[in-house]
């Protein structure tokens, strides 16, 4: 029985490799495209890349910033320990190619999608390569936020016709403690834990709802028209509110907010209760 299972597993990996290899390689560059990223000396391409590499990547990955929050780039990695096989830019900043080797295989030895990562790990294991035992764990890193809110908040799904965005599902998979990140979750109300936000009602806020619908259905909320909302507030999936509307997992602002909430500035980004 075990031999059959092993044979099936090997066959599955082989088939996955074949499927991935059938497509055109994502980074199949022509020779005349090398200069997009690499510097030149006497008409010869060097191995050194431009410091402004992020903008080069964005020429193709134009929707990257619209699909959630990405890891900070073009910064000096002062609070983490970068391995030697994770190259920094000539000026010492972290770029896209610090984590991604764009000339590597698009599949791993296990037949899975590699995302061009520099090692065959993924998810938290890959993040821990730099972040484990780093200063980010003791200086307000997101790990400390997990411990502060874990299992102390509650999410109630209310609208069976609307689903929340992928980023919010990932947030709830830990912060609610009862949901898997791959499970469809319907729109509803999130109650922040009392140690996260000091509101009498626990900081209740809808997620997964379309902002424009709330503007019309709840005039007492005094919401601004969506085109007048502070641009740092993000909406998902055709104007839905999500965890990422107010929070950025890479933010340096307390509670990972996108706007400093001094004198309720975050709330006033959407609510017209400040007289403006």
Secondary structure, 3 states (H helix, E strand, C coil): CHHHHHHHHHHHHHHHHHHHHHCCCCCCCCHHHHHHCEEEECCEEEEEECCCHHHHHHCCCCCHHHCCCCCCCCEECCCCCCCCCCCCCCCCEECHHHHECCCCCCECCCCCECCCECCCCCHHHHHHHHHCCCHHHCCCCHHHHHHHHCCCCEEEEEEEEEECCHHHHHHHHHHCCCCCCCCCCEEEEEECCCCCCCCCCCCEEEECCEHHHHHHHCHHHCECCHHHCCCCCCCECCCECCHHHHECCCCCCHHHECCCCHHHHHHHCCECCCCC
